[in-house]
Amino acid sequence: MPLSDLTEAELKMVQQCLDAAADGKFFEDWEFHTLFGVDREVVRQVAKQFPLVDEFDESEGGNDDSWLVINNTFANLLGYPHRKDAELAQWVSASKGQVEEVFRKWRG
């Protein structure tokens, strides 16, 4: 499901998750690229451009990393054992269950 099908509240949640992944203390710098497939600055760029990204744009100069960044942000915030759920709640106003629902909805 494209981002355009998400509600305003769901888009806000995605934005909060992207910001948390990019600037929070959930993932060590030395393993960030391994977990996300891109470096932290790419996640910051997607977060900065969000929601004006086309996660399916693979054209030259397009947002070809957007899908990967959004997917891996959800996957790692939800599945990686960062043991910082209380800190995550300071970044994301939705519950972990709500974030999981939006992840499933976005993934289709």
C-alpha positions as CSV (number, residue, x, y, z in Angstrom):
1,M,0.0,0.0,0.0
2,P,1.5,3.4,-0.9
3,L,2.0,6.1,1.7
4,S,-0.8,8.0,-0.1
5,D,-3.3,5.5,1.3
6,L,-2.3,6.2,4.9
7,T,-4.3,8.6,7.1
8,E,-2.9,11.8,8.3
9,A,-2.5,10.3,11.8
10,E,-0.7,7.2,10.3
11,L,1.6,9.5,8.3
12,K,2.5,11.4,11.5
13,M,3.3,8.1,13.1
14,V,5.6,7.1,10.2
15,Q,7.3,10.5,10.5
16,Q,7.8,10.1,14.2
17,C,9.3,6.6,13.6
18,L,11.7,7.9,11.0
19,D,12.8,10.7,13.3
20,A,13.3,8.2,16.1
21,A,15.4,5.9,14.0
22,A,17.5,8.8,12.6
23,D,18.1,10.8,15.7
24,G,17.2,8.5,18.7
25,K,19.7,6.4,20.6
26,F,18.1,3.0,19.6
27,F,20.9,1.8,17.2
28,E,24.6,2.1,17.6
29,D,26.4,3.9,14.8
30,W,28.7,0.9,14.2
31,E,25.8,-1.4,13.3
32,F,23.3,1.1,11.8
33,H,24.2,0.4,8.2
34,T,24.0,-3.3,8.8
35,L,20.5,-3.0,10.3
36,F,19.1,-0.5,7.8
37,G,21.0,-1.1,4.6
38,V,21.9,2.6,4.4
39,D,23.7,5.0,6.7
40,R,22.0,7.2,9.3
41,E,22.3,10.3,7.1
42,V,20.1,8.6,4.4
43,V,17.5,7.9,7.0
44,R,17.7,11.6,8.1
45,Q,17.2,12.7,4.5
46,V,14.1,10.5,4.0
47,A,12.8,11.8,7.3
48,K,13.4,15.4,6.3
49,Q,11.6,14.9,2.9
50,F,8.8,12.9,4.4
51,P,5.9,12.7,3.5
52,L,6.9,14.1,0.1
53,V,8.7,10.9,-0.9
54,D,7.6,8.3,-3.4
55,E,8.7,5.0,-1.9
56,F,8.4,3.4,-5.3
57,D,10.5,5.9,-7.3
58,E,13.6,4.2,-8.6
59,S,14.5,6.8,-11.2
60,E,17.9,8.5,-11.2
61,G,17.8,11.1,-8.5
62,G,14.6,9.7,-7.1
63,N,13.8,8.5,-3.6
64,D,14.9,4.9,-4.3
65,D,16.0,4.4,-0.7
66,S,12.7,5.6,0.7
67,W,10.9,2.2,0.7
68,L,14.0,0.5,2.3
69,V,14.3,3.2,4.9
70,I,10.6,3.1,5.9
71,N,10.5,-0.7,6.0
72,N,13.7,-1.0,8.0
73,T,12.7,1.8,10.4
74,F,9.5,-0.1,11.2
75,A,11.2,-3.5,11.3
76,N,14.0,-2.4,13.6
77,L,12.0,-0.2,15.9
78,L,9.6,-3.0,16.4
79,G,11.8,-6.1,16.2
80,Y,15.4,-5.2,17.1
81,P,16.1,-5.8,20.8
82,H,17.0,-2.2,21.6
83,R,15.3,-2.5,25.0
84,K,14.3,1.2,24.9
85,D,10.6,1.0,24.6
86,A,10.1,3.8,27.2
87,E,12.4,6.1,25.2
88,L,10.6,5.1,22.0
89,A,7.3,6.2,23.6
90,Q,8.9,9.7,24.0
91,W,9.5,9.8,20.2
92,V,6.3,8.1,18.9
93,S,2.9,9.1,20.3
94,A,1.3,5.8,19.2
95,S,1.5,2.5,21.0
96,K,3.7,-0.3,19.8
97,G,0.6,-2.2,18.7
98,Q,-0.6,0.8,16.6
99,V,2.8,1.1,15.0
100,E,2.7,-2.6,14.1
101,E,-0.8,-2.1,12.6
102,V,0.4,0.7,10.4
103,F,3.5,-1.3,9.4
104,R,1.3,-4.2,8.3
105,K,-1.1,-1.8,6.5
106,W,1.7,-0.1,4.7
107,R,3.3,-3.4,3.7
108,G,-0.1,-4.6,2.4
